[in-house]
Amino acid sequence: MAARLKVTQIKSTVSEKQNQRDTLRSLGLKRIGQSVEREDTEQNRGYVRTVAHLVKVEEID
């Protein structure tokens, strides 16, 4: 079974650049405190790296 990532938005996007806002939307996050589960792929790791200061990431087995 593939590993999964639980991504939770912990900070607002109000003062962030447009590409970071778009990245959060691509992950499926719309508001602070919302969590989504994503497959642990290189693409999703790149998304998380782009907005690392706005999210908390946990690995799920």
Residue pairs with C-beta under 8 A, 6 or more apart in sequence:
1 61
2 39
2 40
3 39
3 40
3 59
3 60
3 61
4 37
4 38
4 39
4 40
4 59
4 60
4 61
5 37
5 38
5 39
5 40
5 44
5 45
5 48
5 57
5 58
5 59
5 60
6 35
6 36
6 37
6 57
6 58
6 59
6 60
7 27
7 29
7 35
7 36
7 37
7 38
7 48
7 55
7 56
7 57
8 33
8 34
8 35
8 55
8 56
8 57
8 58
9 24
9 29
9 31
9 32
9 33
9 34
9 35
9 54
9 55
10 32
10 33
10 54
10 55
10 56
11 32
11 53
11 54
11 55
12 32
13 20
13 21
13 24
13 54
16 54
19 50
20 50
20 51
20 54
23 47
23 50
23 51
24 30
24 51
24 54
24 55
26 47
27 36
27 38
27 44
27 47
27 48
27 51
27 55
28 36
28 38
29 36
29 55
37 60
38 44
40 59
48 55
48 57
